[in-house]
Amino acid sequence: MKKILVLNGANLNLLGVREKGIYGSETYEELCAYLGETAQSLNLEVEIKQSNSEGQLVSWIQEACGNKDGIVINPGAYTHYSAAILDALKAVQLPAIEVHISNIHQREEFRRHCVTTAGCIGQICGLGTKGYGLALEYLAKL
């Protein structure tokens, strides 16, 4: 059974509360339940973590090396400037897919520049939380 780490960055714990017009009304707990159900249907083991701390996300990425088969990551705002997360993703050499709930390319100009994506095999954005499920499907088939 493949083991996938799902990481969520800053403010994703506020899903269902923050900017519902952009992120929808689904709560973080509902997202986690969806990920668990999706993983089970794909015969994957998922570990889901969220932190508002860039350093904690880097540590979890490093800990995945040798322990996980892939990473699904929504770095949140760290996407746009975190060389530390990018370097960690490159260092562990695990297939990673970056997910964004909103279509970041239709939002503010600064959100269109993605630093962390260069450490990923792909990016899914604008499909709501279903993008996470698509990322798990892809990693299951790798």
NUKOLDREN-704756 format. One record per residue: x, y, z of N, C-alpha, C in turn; residue number from 1; residue in three letters. Coordinates in nm, 2 decimals, padded with zeros to 4 digits. Atoms other than C-alpha are relative to their C-alpha. Example, Ala and Ser with C-alpha at 12.3 -4.5 7.8 and 13.67 -1.06 7.14 Angstrom:
+--------+--------+--------+--------+--------+--------+--------+--------+--------+-----+-----+
!   n_c1 !   n_c2 !   n_c3 !  ca_c1 !  ca_c2 !  ca_c3 !   c_c1 !   c_c2 !   c_c3 !   k !   r !
+--------+--------+--------+--------+--------+--------+--------+--------+--------+-----+-----+
!  00.09 ! -00.12 !  00.00 !  01.23 ! -00.45 !  00.78 !  00.09 !  00.12 !  00.00 !   1 ! ala !
! -00.09 ! -00.11 !  00.00 !  01.37 ! -00.11 !  00.71 ! -00.08 !  00.11 !  00.08 !   2 ! ser !
+--------+--------+--------+--------+--------+--------+--------+--------+--------+-----+-----+
This chain:
+--------+--------+--------+--------+--------+--------+--------+--------+--------+-----+-----+
!   n_c1 !   n_c2 !   n_c3 !  ca_c1 !  ca_c2 !  ca_c3 !   c_c1 !   c_c2 !   c_c3 !   k !   r !
+--------+--------+--------+--------+--------+--------+--------+--------+--------+-----+-----+
!  00.08 ! -00.12 !  00.00 !  00.00 !  00.00 !  00.00 !  00.09 !  00.12 !  00.00 !   1 ! met !
! -00.07 ! -00.13 !  00.01 !  00.14 !  00.34 ! -00.10 ! -00.04 !  00.09 !  00.11 !   2 ! lys !
!  00.02 ! -00.10 ! -00.11 !  00.19 !  00.60 !  00.17 !  00.02 !  00.14 ! -00.05 !   3 ! lys !
!  00.00 ! -00.14 !  00.05 !  00.10 !  00.96 !  00.08 ! -00.01 !  00.09 !  00.12 !   4 ! ile !
!  00.00 ! -00.11 ! -00.09 !  00.17 !  01.27 !  00.29 ! -00.08 !  00.11 ! -00.06 !   5 ! leu !
!  00.08 ! -00.11 !  00.04 ! -00.09 !  01.54 !  00.25 !  00.03 !  00.12 !  00.09 !   6 ! val !
! -00.04 ! -00.12 ! -00.08 !  00.04 !  01.88 !  00.37 ! -00.09 !  00.12 ! -00.04 !   7 ! leu !
!  00.08 ! -00.12 !  00.02 ! -00.17 !  02.19 !  00.41 !  00.07 !  00.12 !  00.08 !   8 ! asn !
! -00.07 ! -00.11 ! -00.06 ! -00.01 !  02.53 !  00.48 ! -00.09 !  00.10 !  00.07 !   9 ! gly !
!  00.06 ! -00.11 ! -00.08 ! -00.11 !  02.86 !  00.63 ! -00.14 !  00.02 ! -00.03 !  10 ! ala !
!  00.14 ! -00.03 !  00.00 ! -00.47 !  02.93 !  00.70 ! -00.10 ! -00.10 ! -00.06 !  11 ! asn !
!  00.09 !  00.10 !  00.05 ! -00.61 !  02.61 !  00.55 ! -00.08 ! -00.06 !  00.11 !  12 ! leu !
!  00.08 !  00.04 ! -00.11 ! -00.73 !  02.52 !  00.89 ! -00.13 !  00.08 !  00.02 !  13 ! asn !
!  00.11 ! -00.09 !  00.00 ! -00.98 !  02.80 !  00.84 ! -00.10 ! -00.02 ! -00.11 !  14 ! leu !
!  00.10 !  00.03 !  00.10 ! -01.16 !  02.64 !  00.55 ! -00.14 !  00.00 !  00.06 !  15 ! leu !
!  00.14 !  00.00 ! -00.04 ! -01.53 !  02.69 !  00.57 ! -00.03 !  00.13 !  00.08 !  16 ! gly !
!  00.02 ! -00.13 ! -00.07 ! -01.48 !  03.02 !  00.76 !  00.06 !  00.11 ! -00.08 !  17 ! val !
! -00.07 ! -00.11 !  00.07 ! -01.24 !  03.23 !  00.55 ! -00.05 !  00.01 ! -00.15 !  18 ! arg !
!  00.03 ! -00.03 !  00.14 ! -01.35 !  03.38 !  00.22 ! -00.07 ! -00.11 ! -00.07 !  19 ! glu !
!  00.08 !  00.11 !  00.06 ! -01.62 !  03.14 !  00.13 ! -00.02 !  00.01 ! -00.15 !  20 ! lys !
!  00.01 ! -00.03 !  00.15 ! -01.66 !  03.30 ! -00.21 !  00.11 ! -00.05 ! -00.08 !  21 ! gly !
! -00.12 !  00.05 !  00.07 ! -01.31 !  03.19 ! -00.30 !  00.02 ! -00.15 !  00.04 !  22 ! ile !
! -00.04 !  00.13 ! -00.04 ! -01.26 !  02.87 ! -00.09 ! -00.12 ! -00.09 !  00.03 !  23 ! tyr !
!  00.12 !  00.09 ! -00.02 ! -01.62 !  02.74 ! -00.05 ! -00.03 ! -00.01 !  00.15 !  24 ! gly !
!  00.05 !  00.01 ! -00.13 ! -01.80 !  02.64 !  00.26 !  00.04 ! -00.13 !  00.07 !  25 ! ser !
! -00.05 !  00.12 ! -00.05 ! -01.64 !  02.30 !  00.31 !  00.10 !  00.03 !  00.11 !  26 ! glu !
! -00.09 ! -00.03 ! -00.11 ! -01.46 !  02.29 !  00.65 !  00.13 ! -00.09 ! -00.02 !  27 ! thr !
! -00.12 !  00.07 !  00.01 ! -01.11 !  02.16 !  00.70 ! -00.02 ! -00.15 !  00.05 !  28 ! tyr !
!  00.03 !  00.13 ! -00.05 ! -01.25 !  01.86 !  00.89 ! -00.07 ! -00.08 ! -00.11 !  29 ! glu !
!  00.06 !  00.07 !  00.11 ! -01.47 !  01.78 !  00.59 !  00.10 ! -00.04 ! -00.11 !  30 ! glu !
! -00.11 !  00.03 !  00.10 ! -01.17 !  01.80 !  00.36 !  00.08 ! -00.12 !  00.05 !  31 ! leu !
! -00.08 !  00.11 ! -00.05 ! -00.98 !  01.56 !  00.58 ! -00.08 ! -00.13 ! -00.01 !  32 ! cys !
!  00.09 !  00.11 !  00.02 ! -01.28 !  01.32 !  00.58 !  00.00 ! -00.05 ! -00.15 !  33 ! ala !
!  00.00 !  00.03 !  00.14 ! -01.30 !  01.34 !  00.20 !  00.14 ! -00.07 ! -00.04 !  34 ! tyr !
! -00.13 !  00.05 !  00.04 ! -00.92 !  01.27 !  00.17 !  00.01 ! -00.15 !  00.06 !  35 ! leu !
!  00.00 !  00.14 ! -00.05 ! -00.96 !  00.96 !  00.40 ! -00.08 ! -00.09 ! -00.08 !  36 ! gly !
!  00.09 !  00.09 !  00.08 ! -01.25 !  00.82 !  00.20 !  00.07 ! -00.02 ! -00.14 !  37 ! glu !
! -00.06 !  00.01 !  00.13 ! -01.07 !  00.89 ! -00.13 !  00.12 ! -00.09 !  00.00 !  38 ! thr !
! -00.12 !  00.08 ! -00.02 ! -00.75 !  00.73 ! -00.01 ! -00.04 ! -00.15 !  00.02 !  39 ! ala !
!  00.04 !  00.14 ! -00.02 ! -00.93 !  00.42 !  00.11 ! -00.05 ! -00.06 ! -00.13 !  40 ! gln !
!  00.05 !  00.05 !  00.13 ! -01.10 !  00.38 ! -00.23 !  00.11 ! -00.03 ! -00.10 !  41 ! ser !
! -00.12 !  00.02 !  00.09 ! -00.76 !  00.40 ! -00.40 !  00.11 ! -00.09 !  00.06 !  42 ! leu !
! -00.10 !  00.09 ! -00.07 ! -00.59 !  00.16 ! -00.15 !  00.13 !  00.08 !  00.03 !  43 ! asn !
! -00.12 ! -00.08 ! -00.05 ! -00.36 !  00.44 ! -00.02 ! -00.01 !  00.02 !  00.15 !  44 ! leu !
!  00.00 ! -00.04 ! -00.14 ! -00.26 !  00.52 !  00.33 !  00.04 !  00.15 ! -00.01 !  45 ! glu !
! -00.03 ! -00.14 ! -00.01 ! -00.27 !  00.90 !  00.39 !  00.03 !  00.05 !  00.14 !  46 ! val !
! -00.02 ! -00.07 ! -00.12 ! -00.13 !  01.11 !  00.66 ! -00.02 !  00.15 ! -00.03 !  47 ! glu !
!  00.04 ! -00.14 !  00.03 ! -00.28 !  01.46 !  00.67 !  00.05 !  00.09 !  00.11 !  48 ! ile !
! -00.05 ! -00.10 ! -00.10 ! -00.11 !  01.75 !  00.84 ! -00.02 !  00.14 ! -00.05 !  49 ! lys !
!  00.02 ! -00.14 !  00.04 ! -00.17 !  02.12 !  00.85 !  00.09 !  00.08 !  00.10 !  50 ! gln !
! -00.07 ! -00.09 ! -00.09 !  00.06 !  02.40 !  00.99 !  00.00 !  00.14 ! -00.06 !  51 ! ser !
! -00.02 ! -00.14 !  00.05 !  00.08 !  02.77 !  00.97 !  00.14 !  00.04 !  00.00 !  52 ! asn !
! -00.14 ! -00.03 ! -00.01 !  00.45 !  02.75 !  01.02 !  00.08 ! -00.06 ! -00.12 !  53 ! ser !
! -00.08 !  00.04 !  00.12 !  00.68 !  02.73 !  00.71 !  00.10 ! -00.11 !  00.04 !  54 ! glu !
! -00.10 !  00.10 ! -00.04 !  00.95 !  02.55 !  00.91 ! -00.05 ! -00.13 !  00.03 !  55 ! gly !
!  00.07 !  00.13 ! -00.03 !  00.71 !  02.28 !  01.03 ! -00.03 ! -00.08 ! -00.13 !  56 ! gln !
!  00.03 !  00.07 !  00.13 !  00.61 !  02.21 !  00.67 !  00.13 ! -00.06 ! -00.06 !  57 ! leu !
! -00.13 !  00.05 !  00.05 !  00.98 !  02.18 !  00.57 !  00.04 ! -00.12 !  00.08 !  58 ! val !
! -00.04 !  00.12 ! -00.08 !  01.04 !  01.94 !  00.86 ! -00.08 ! -00.12 ! -00.04 !  59 ! ser !
!  00.08 !  00.11 !  00.04 !  00.75 !  01.72 !  00.76 !  00.03 ! -00.05 ! -00.14 !  60 ! trp !
! -00.04 !  00.05 !  00.13 !  00.86 !  01.71 !  00.40 !  00.13 ! -00.08 !  00.02 !  61 ! ile !
! -00.12 !  00.08 ! -00.03 !  01.21 !  01.60 !  00.52 ! -00.03 ! -00.13 !  00.06 !  62 ! gln !
!  00.03 !  00.13 ! -00.06 !  01.06 !  01.33 !  00.74 ! -00.06 ! -00.10 ! -00.09 !  63 ! glu !
!  00.07 !  00.09 !  00.10 !  00.87 !  01.19 !  00.44 !  00.10 ! -00.08 ! -00.08 !  64 ! ala !
! -00.10 !  00.07 !  00.08 !  01.20 !  01.09 !  00.28 !  00.02 ! -00.14 !  00.06 !  65 ! cys !
! -00.02 !  00.14 ! -00.04 !  01.22 !  00.71 !  00.30 ! -00.12 ! -00.06 !  00.07 !  66 ! gly !
!  00.12 !  00.05 ! -00.08 !  00.88 !  00.69 !  00.48 ! -00.13 !  00.01 ! -00.08 !  67 ! asn !
!  00.12 ! -00.02 !  00.08 !  00.63 !  00.80 !  00.21 !  00.04 ! -00.02 ! -00.15 !  68 ! lys !
! -00.02 !  00.03 !  00.14 !  00.58 !  00.73 ! -00.15 ! -00.04 !  00.12 ! -00.09 !  69 ! asp !
!  00.04 ! -00.12 !  00.07 !  00.45 !  01.08 ! -00.25 ! -00.06 !  00.10 !  00.09 !  70 ! gly !
!  00.05 ! -00.11 ! -00.08 !  00.33 !  01.41 ! -00.13 ! -00.10 !  00.08 ! -00.08 !  71 ! ile !
!  00.10 ! -00.10 !  00.05 !  00.02 !  01.62 ! -00.20 !  00.02 !  00.12 !  00.09 !  72 ! val !
! -00.03 ! -00.12 ! -00.08 !  00.09 !  01.98 ! -00.09 ! -00.08 !  00.12 ! -00.05 !  73 ! ile !
!  00.06 ! -00.14 !  00.02 ! -00.11 !  02.30 ! -00.06 !  00.07 !  00.09 !  00.09 !  74 ! asn !
! -00.07 ! -00.09 ! -00.09 !  00.14 !  02.54 !  00.07 ! -00.07 !  00.13 !  00.04 !  75 ! pro !
!  00.07 ! -00.13 ! -00.03 ! -00.11 !  02.82 !  00.09 !  00.09 !  00.11 ! -00.06 !  76 ! gly !
! -00.08 ! -00.12 !  00.04 !  00.06 !  03.16 !  00.07 !  00.15 ! -00.03 ! -00.02 !  77 ! ala !
! -00.14 !  00.03 !  00.02 !  00.40 !  03.00 !  00.10 !  00.03 ! -00.04 ! -00.14 !  78 ! tyr !
! -00.02 !  00.03 !  00.14 !  00.36 !  02.89 ! -00.26 !  00.07 !  00.11 ! -00.07 !  79 ! thr !
! -00.05 ! -00.11 !  00.07 !  00.45 !  03.23 ! -00.37 !  00.14 !  00.06 !  00.03 !  80 ! his !
! -00.13 ! -00.05 ! -00.04 !  00.78 !  03.28 ! -00.19 !  00.09 ! -00.09 !  00.07 !  81 ! tyr !
! -00.08 !  00.09 ! -00.09 !  00.91 !  02.98 !  00.00 !  00.10 ! -00.08 ! -00.07 !  82 ! ser !
! -00.11 !  00.08 !  00.05 !  01.24 !  02.87 ! -00.13 !  00.03 ! -00.11 !  00.09 !  83 ! ala !
! -00.03 !  00.11 ! -00.10 !  01.27 !  02.66 !  00.19 ! -00.08 ! -00.12 ! -00.03 !  84 ! ala !
!  00.09 !  00.11 !  00.04 !  00.97 !  02.45 !  00.09 !  00.04 ! -00.06 ! -00.13 !  85 ! ile !
! -00.05 !  00.05 !  00.13 !  01.09 !  02.43 ! -00.27 !  00.13 ! -00.09 !  00.02 !  86 ! leu !
! -00.13 !  00.08 ! -00.02 !  01.44 !  02.31 ! -00.15 ! -00.03 ! -00.13 !  00.06 !  87 ! asp !
!  00.04 !  00.13 ! -00.07 !  01.28 !  02.05 !  00.08 ! -00.06 ! -00.10 ! -00.10 !  88 ! ala !
!  00.07 !  00.09 !  00.10 !  01.06 !  01.91 ! -00.20 !  00.11 ! -00.06 ! -00.10 !  89 ! leu !
! -00.10 !  00.05 !  00.09 !  01.36 !  01.89 ! -00.43 !  00.10 ! -00.10 !  00.07 !  90 ! lys !
! -00.09 !  00.09 ! -00.08 !  01.58 !  01.73 ! -00.16 ! -00.05 ! -00.14 !  00.02 !  91 ! ala !
!  00.05 !  00.14 ! -00.03 !  01.35 !  01.44 ! -00.08 ! -00.03 ! -00.08 ! -00.12 !  92 ! val !
!  00.02 !  00.06 !  00.13 !  01.29 !  01.36 ! -00.45 ! -00.11 ! -00.10 !  00.00 !  93 ! gln !
!  00.13 !  00.08 !  00.01 !  00.94 !  01.22 ! -00.39 ! -00.09 !  00.07 ! -00.10 !  94 ! leu !
!  00.10 ! -00.07 !  00.09 !  00.67 !  01.28 ! -00.65 ! -00.10 !  00.08 !  00.09 !  95 ! pro !
!  00.08 ! -00.10 ! -00.08 !  00.48 !  01.58 ! -00.52 ! -00.10 !  00.07 ! -00.10 !  96 ! ala !
!  00.09 ! -00.07 !  00.08 !  00.17 !  01.74 ! -00.66 ! -00.05 !  00.12 !  00.09 !  97 ! ile !
!  00.04 ! -00.12 ! -00.07 !  00.08 !  02.10 ! -00.56 ! -00.15 !  00.02 ! -00.03 !  98 ! glu !
!  00.14 ! -00.02 !  00.02 ! -00.29 !  02.17 ! -00.51 ! -00.04 !  00.13 !  00.06 !  99 ! val !
!  00.06 ! -00.13 ! -00.05 ! -00.48 !  02.50 ! -00.48 ! -00.15 ! -00.01 ! -00.02 ! 100 ! his !
!  00.15 !  00.00 !  00.01 ! -00.85 !  02.52 ! -00.41 ! -00.05 !  00.10 ! -00.10 ! 101 ! ile !
!  00.04 ! -00.10 !  00.09 ! -00.89 !  02.84 ! -00.60 !  00.08 !  00.00 ! -00.12 ! 102 ! ser !
! -00.08 ! -00.01 !  00.12 ! -00.77 !  02.92 ! -00.95 !  00.09 !  00.12 !  00.03 ! 103 ! asn !
! -00.10 ! -00.11 ! -00.04 ! -00.46 !  03.12 ! -00.84 !  00.03 !  00.09 ! -00.12 ! 104 ! ile !
! -00.04 ! -00.08 !  00.12 ! -00.41 !  03.24 ! -01.20 ! -00.11 !  00.10 ! -00.04 ! 105 ! his !
!  00.11 ! -00.10 !  00.02 ! -00.74 !  03.43 ! -01.19 ! -00.01 !  00.10 !  00.11 ! 106 ! gln !
!  00.00 ! -00.09 ! -00.12 ! -00.65 !  03.61 ! -00.87 !  00.10 !  00.11 ! -00.01 ! 107 ! arg !
! -00.10 ! -00.11 !  00.00 ! -00.41 !  03.88 ! -00.76 !  00.13 ! -00.05 ! -00.07 ! 108 ! glu !
! -00.12 !  00.02 !  00.08 ! -00.09 !  03.91 ! -00.97 !  00.10 ! -00.08 !  00.08 ! 109 ! glu !
! -00.11 !  00.07 ! -00.08 !  00.14 !  03.79 ! -00.68 ! -00.03 ! -00.15 !  00.01 ! 110 ! phe !
!  00.03 !  00.14 ! -00.02 ! -00.05 !  03.46 ! -00.66 !  00.03 ! -00.08 ! -00.13 ! 111 ! arg !
! -00.03 !  00.07 !  00.12 !  00.03 !  03.38 ! -01.02 !  00.15 ! -00.05 ! -00.01 ! 112 ! arg !
! -00.14 !  00.04 ! -00.01 !  00.40 !  03.34 ! -00.93 !  00.01 ! -00.11 !  00.10 ! 113 ! his !
! -00.01 !  00.12 ! -00.09 !  00.46 !  02.99 ! -00.78 !  00.14 ! -00.05 !  00.01 ! 114 ! cys !
! -00.14 !  00.05 ! -00.02 !  00.80 !  02.92 ! -00.63 !  00.00 ! -00.15 !  00.03 ! 115 ! val !
! -00.01 !  00.14 ! -00.04 !  00.72 !  02.58 ! -00.48 ! -00.03 ! -00.10 ! -00.11 ! 116 ! thr !
!  00.04 !  00.09 !  00.11 !  00.57 !  02.43 ! -00.80 !  00.12 ! -00.06 ! -00.07 ! 117 ! thr !
! -00.12 !  00.05 !  00.07 !  00.92 !  02.38 ! -00.94 !  00.05 ! -00.13 !  00.07 ! 118 ! ala !
! -00.04 !  00.12 ! -00.07 !  00.97 !  02.10 ! -00.68 ! -00.11 ! -00.11 ! -00.01 ! 119 ! gly !
!  00.11 !  00.09 !  00.01 !  00.65 !  01.92 ! -00.79 ! -00.01 ! -00.05 ! -00.15 ! 120 ! cys !
!  00.02 !  00.05 !  00.13 !  00.56 !  01.70 ! -01.08 ! -00.12 !  00.06 ! -00.07 ! 121 ! ile !
!  00.12 ! -00.06 !  00.06 !  00.24 !  01.89 ! -01.14 ! -00.07 !  00.09 !  00.10 ! 122 ! gly !
!  00.08 ! -00.09 ! -00.08 ! -00.01 !  02.15 ! -01.01 ! -00.14 ! -00.01 ! -00.04 ! 123 ! gln !
!  00.14 !  00.00 !  00.02 ! -00.38 !  02.13 ! -00.98 ! -00.06 !  00.12 !  00.07 ! 124 ! ile !
!  00.06 ! -00.11 ! -00.06 ! -00.57 !  02.45 ! -00.92 ! -00.14 !  00.03 ! -00.06 ! 125 ! cys !
!  00.13 ! -00.05 !  00.05 ! -00.92 !  02.59 ! -00.94 ! -00.11 ! -00.10 !  00.00 ! 126 ! gly !
!  00.10 !  00.11 !  00.00 ! -01.11 !  02.26 ! -00.89 ! -00.06 ! -00.02 !  00.14 ! 127 ! leu !
!  00.04 !  00.01 ! -00.14 ! -01.19 !  02.32 ! -00.52 !  00.07 ! -00.12 !  00.06 ! 128 ! gly !
! -00.07 !  00.11 ! -00.07 ! -01.11 !  02.04 ! -00.28 !  00.01 ! -00.13 ! -00.08 ! 129 ! thr !
! -00.01 !  00.12 !  00.08 ! -01.16 !  01.78 ! -00.55 !  00.13 ! -00.01 ! -00.07 ! 130 ! lys !
! -00.13 !  00.01 !  00.06 ! -00.82 !  01.87 ! -00.68 !  00.09 ! -00.09 !  00.09 ! 131 ! gly !
! -00.07 !  00.10 ! -00.08 ! -00.68 !  01.68 ! -00.38 ! -00.02 ! -00.14 ! -00.04 ! 132 ! tyr !
!  00.03 !  00.14 !  00.05 ! -00.86 !  01.37 ! -00.49 !  00.06 ! -00.04 ! -00.13 ! 133 ! gly !
! -00.06 !  00.03 !  00.13 ! -00.73 !  01.40 ! -00.84 !  00.15 ! -00.02 !  00.02 ! 134 ! leu !
! -00.14 !  00.02 ! -00.03 ! -00.38 !  01.44 ! -00.70 !  00.03 ! -00.14 !  00.06 ! 135 ! ala !
! -00.02 !  00.13 ! -00.06 ! -00.42 !  01.12 ! -00.49 ! -00.02 ! -00.11 ! -00.11 ! 136 ! leu !
!  00.01 !  00.09 !  00.11 ! -00.55 !  00.94 ! -00.80 !  00.12 ! -00.02 ! -00.08 ! 137 ! glu !
! -00.12 !  00.00 !  00.09 ! -00.25 !  01.04 ! -01.00 !  00.12 ! -00.08 !  00.08 ! 138 ! tyr !
! -00.10 !  00.07 ! -00.08 ! -00.01 !  00.93 ! -00.72 ! -00.02 ! -00.15 !  00.01 ! 139 ! leu !
!  00.03 !  00.14 ! -00.02 ! -00.19 !  00.60 ! -00.68 !  00.04 ! -00.08 ! -00.13 ! 140 ! ala !
! -00.03 !  00.07 !  00.13 ! -00.13 !  00.52 ! -01.05 !  00.15 !  00.01 ! -00.04 ! 141 ! lys !
! -00.14 ! -00.01 !  00.03 !  00.24 !  00.62 ! -01.05 !  00.07 ! -00.13 !  00.03 ! 142 ! leu !
+--------+--------+--------+--------+--------+--------+--------+--------+--------+-----+-----+
